[in-house]
Amino acid sequence: MSDELPVAEMFFSIQGYAYTPDLLEHKCKTYLMVECPVCQKKFNTQRGMTTHAGQAHPKKKDVWSDKYPREFECPICDREFDTKQGIKVHAGRKHPDQEDEWSDKEQRECKVCGGVFKEYPSVKDECCSPQCANEARRNAQEGKRYGSSEIECEECGEHIIRWNSQIEKYDNHFCSKDCLSEWKKGNSFYIPAQKGFRSHDRLDHDTRSGWEESVALMLVDEEIDYEYEPKKYNLGECRYVPDFVVDNIIIEVKGRASDGGYKIAMLGDQNPELETVVIGADIDGVDHRFPFSEREKVLEVIQ
């Protein structure tokens, strides 16, 4: 395409429209209505012209600023802008400490923590942070009211603030990690539940899933001594931690074969003295495999 074509002609040609020369000339005049008073270059909008003039002719501002004055002015430094958004961007960078003078944000009270924050009228946020928003969502789902309450630290008695949902969810609350550690030392019955684990009052260990919990309870009911994730085997290419070990029997509880199920087969190949059992997933290369619905059959292997 020739560089000599007018801007409007190139635009309409690109869009695939067919116009007569007279109509194209009309389109050029219609779309290029704002002319730079310094170099006579034409633009579609006044904003485009002022942006060009500010960059190309900064020393001749008195020539073009009087003819095309900018409509918005910063209330702090009197700098002019073409749009109101331009003032917000400028003031947010140059005058962040004087937000009350240039921003139209309104003060609001957080419905969860009670803190005061600012937001634009068009934004309907009622919480001051994502954390408070998540707490409000949980409270709404559980039918609880917003807010927090003051309680005492279980170890030192210091008054602390906790969300209402946390108070109802947990039995013990602490003001610091040091108090939590001291409390654990004096309460031997406490079994820490790791992140992503499940706890049960009949088990002396946590489990990673409901299936593992069911198998562990089954072994406890049958008074079978077992170890849960007792050691890590180095298989060369990878490492493997079995779920349950009963003497020389390795029991793996898997919902899907793709989640590392091949490791128990590798363990059986490298250690022929071990008997491998899989409950759940269909994994090849093991000695026994039972669907989860038939997990009781593992007792026959053990006995």
For each residue, the residues with C-beta under 8 A, 3 or more apart:
1: 5 10 13
2: 5
3:
4:
5: 1 2 9 10 13
6: 9 10 24 28 32
7: 10 11 28 31 32 42
8: 11 12 24 27 28 30 31 32
9: 5 6 12 13 24 27 28
10: 1 5 6 7 13 14
11: 7 8 14 15 31
12: 8 9 15 17 19 24 27
13: 1 5 9 10 16 17
14: 10 11
15: 11 12
16: 13
17: 12 13
18:
19: 12 23 24 27
20: 23 24
21: 24 25
22: 25 26
23: 19 20 26 27
24: 6 8 9 12 19 20 21 27 28
25: 21 22 28 29
26: 22 23 29 30
27: 8 9 12 19 23 24 30 31
28: 6 7 8 9 24 25 31 32
29: 25 26 32 33
30: 8 26 27 33
31: 7 8 11 27 28 44
32: 6 7 8 28 29 35 42 43 44
33: 29 30 42 44
34: 42 43 44 45 46 48 49 68
35: 32 40 41 42 43 49
36: 39 40 41 42 43 49 52 53 56 57 64
37: 40 63 64 67 68
38: 53 56 57 60 63 64
39: 36 56 57
40: 35 36 37
41: 35 36 52
42: 7 32 33 34 35 36
43: 32 34 35 36 46 48 49 52
44: 31 32 33 34 48
45: 34 48 49
46: 34 43 49 50 68 82
47: 50 51 82 83
48: 34 43 44 45 51 52
49: 34 35 36 43 45 46 52 53 64 68
50: 46 47 53 54 64 65 68 70 82
51: 47 48 54 55 82
52: 36 41 43 48 49 55 56
53: 36 38 49 50 56 57 60 61 64 65
54: 50 51 57 58 61
55: 51 52 58
56: 36 38 39 52 53
57: 36 38 39 53 54 60 61 63 64
58: 54 55 61
59:
60: 38 53 57 63 64
61: 53 54 57 58 64 65
62: 65 66
63: 37 38 57 60 66 67
64: 36 37 38 49 50 53 57 60 61 67 68
65: 50 53 61 62 68 69 70 80
66: 62 63 69
67: 37 63 64
68: 34 37 46 49 50 64 65
69: 65 66 80
70: 50 65 73 80 81 82
71: 81 82
72: 80 81 82 83 84 86 87
73: 70 78 79 80 81 87
74: 77 78 79 80 81 87 90 91 95 102
75: 78 101 102
76: 91 94 95 98 101 102
77: 74 94 95
78: 73 74 75
79: 73 74 90
80: 65 69 70 72 73 74
81: 70 71 72 73 74 84 86 87 90
82: 46 47 50 51 70 71 72 86
83: 47 72 86 87
84: 72 81 87 88
85: 88 89
86: 72 81 82 83 89 90
87: 72 73 74 81 83 84 90 91 102
88: 84 85 91 92 102 103
89: 85 86 92 93
90: 74 79 81 86 87 93 94
91: 74 76 87 88 94 95 96 98 99 102 103
92: 88 89 95 96 99
93: 89 90 96
94: 76 77 90 91
95: 74 76 77 91 92 98 99 101 102
96: 91 92 93 99
97:
98: 76 91 95 101 102
99: 91 92 95 96 102 103 105 118
100: 103
101: 75 76 95 98
102: 74 75 76 87 88 91 95 98 99
103: 88 91 99 100 118
104: 120 121
105: 99 118 119 120
106: 118 119 120 121
107: 116 117 118
108: 116 117 118 119 125 126 128
109: 114 115 116
110: 113 114 115 116 117 126 127 128 129 132
111: 126 127 132 136 146
112: 127 128 132 133 135 136 139 146 147 148 163
113: 110 128 132 147 148
114: 109 110 147
115: 109 110 128 132
116: 107 108 109 110 128
117: 107 108 110 128
118: 99 103 105 106 107 108
119: 105 106 108 123 125
120: 104 105 106 123
121: 104 106
122:
123: 119 120
124:
125: 108 119 133
126: 108 110 111 136
127: 110 111 112 130 132 133 135 136
128: 108 110 112 113 115 116 117 132
129: 110 132 133
130: 127 133 134
131: 134 135
132: 110 111 112 113 115 127 128 129 135 136
133: 112 125 127 129 130 136 137
134: 130 131 137 138
135: 112 127 131 132 138 139 146 163 165
136: 111 112 126 127 132 133 139 140 146
137: 133 134 140 141
138: 134 135 141 142 165
139: 112 135 136 142 143 144 145 146 164 165
140: 136 137 143
141: 137 138
142: 138 139 165
143: 139 140
144: 139 164 165 168
145: 139 164
146: 111 112 135 136 139
147: 112 113 114 164
148: 112 113 161 162 163 164
149: 161 162 164 167
150: 159 160 161
151: 159 160 162 167 173
152: 157 158 159 160 173
153: 156 157 158 159 160 173 174 175 176 179
154: 172 173 174 179 183
155: 174 175 179 180 182 183
156: 153 175 179
157: 152 153
158: 152 153 175
159: 150 151 152 153
160: 150 151 152 153 173 174 175
161: 148 149 150
162: 148 149 151 166 167 173
163: 112 135 148 166 167
164: 139 144 145 147 148 149 167 168
165: 135 138 139 142 144 168 169
166: 162 163 169 170 173
167: 149 151 162 163 164 170 173
168: 144 164 165
169: 165 166
170: 166 167 173
171:
172: 154 183
173: 151 152 153 154 160 162 166 167 170
174: 153 154 155 160 177 179 180 183
175: 153 155 156 158 160 179
176: 153 179 180
177: 174 180 181
178: 181 182
179: 153 154 155 156 174 175 176 182 183
180: 155 174 176 177 183 184
181: 177 178 184 185
182: 155 178 179 185 186
183: 154 155 172 174 179 180 186 187 190
184: 180 181 187 190 192
185: 181 182
186: 182 183
187: 183 184 190
188:
189:
190: 183 184 187
191: 199 204 205 206
192: 184 206
193: 197 198 199 206
194: 197 206
195:
196: 208
197: 193 194 206 207 208
198: 193 206 207 208 209 210 212 213
199: 191 193 203 206
200: 203 207 213 216 217
201:
202: 217 220
203: 199 200 206 207 213 216 217 220
204: 191
205: 191 216 228
206: 191 192 193 194 197 198 199 203
207: 197 198 200 203 210 212 213 216 228
208: 196 197 198 212
209: 198 212 213 253 255
210: 198 207 213 214
211: 214 215 253 255 279 280 292
212: 198 207 208 209 215 216 243 253
213: 198 200 203 207 209 210 216 217
214: 210 211 217 218 292 295
215: 211 212 218 219 243 244 251 253 279 295 298
216: 200 203 205 207 212 213 219 220 226 228 244
217: 200 202 203 213 214 220 221
218: 214 215 221 222 295 296 299
219: 215 216 222 224 226 244 246
220: 202 203 216 217 223 224
221: 217 218
222: 218 219 299
223: 220
224: 219 220 246 299 302
225: 246
226: 216 219 244 245 246 251
227: 230 244 245 246
228: 205 207 216 243 244
229: 241 242 243
230: 227 242 245
231: 241 242 245
232: 239 240 241
233: 239 240 241 242 267 271
234: 239
235: 238 239 240 263 266 267 270
236:
237: 266
238: 235 260 263 266
239: 232 233 234 235
240: 232 233 235 260 263 264 266 267
241: 229 231 232 233
242: 229 230 231 233 245 250 251 252 264 267
243: 212 215 228 229 251 252 253
244: 215 216 219 226 227 228 250 251 252 253
245: 226 227 230 231 242 249 250 251
246: 219 224 225 226 227 249 251 302
247:
248: 273 274 275
249: 245 246 274 275 276 277 301 302
250: 242 244 245 264 267 268 274 275 276 277
251: 215 226 242 243 244 245 246 277 278 279 298
252: 242 243 244 261 264 276 277 278 279 283 286
253: 209 211 212 215 243 244 278 279 280 292
254: 257 259 260 261 278 279 280 281 283
255: 209 211 259 280 281
256: 259 261 281
257: 254 261 262 281 282 283
258: 261
259: 254 255 256 281
260: 238 240 254 263
261: 252 254 256 257 258 264 265 278 281 283
262: 257 265 266 283 285
263: 235 238 240 260 266 267
264: 240 242 250 252 261 267 268 276 278 283 286
265: 261 262 268 269 276 283 284 285 286
266: 235 237 238 240 262 263 269 270 285
267: 233 235 240 242 250 263 264 270 271 274 276
268: 250 264 265 271 272 274 275 276 285 286 287
269: 265 266 272 285
270: 235 266 267
271: 233 267 268 274
272: 268 269
273: 248
274: 248 249 250 267 268 271
275: 248 249 250 268 287 288 301
276: 249 250 252 264 265 267 268 286 287 288
277: 249 250 251 252 286 287 288 289 290 298 301
278: 251 252 253 254 261 264 281 283 286 288 289 290
279: 211 215 251 252 253 254 289 290 291 292 295 298
280: 211 253 254 255 291 292
281: 254 255 256 257 259 261 278
282: 257 289
283: 252 254 257 261 262 264 265 278 286 289
284: 265
285: 262 265 266 268 269
286: 252 264 265 268 276 277 278 283 289
287: 268 275 276 277
288: 275 276 277 278 297 298 301
289: 277 278 279 282 283 286
290: 277 278 279 294 295 297 298
291: 279 280 294 295
292: 211 214 253 279 280 295
293:
294: 290 291 297
295: 214 215 218 279 290 291 292 298
296: 218 299
297: 288 290 294 300 301
298: 215 251 277 279 288 290 295 301 302
299: 218 222 224 296 302 303
300: 297 303
301: 249 275 277 288 297 298
302: 224 246 249 298 299
303: 299 300
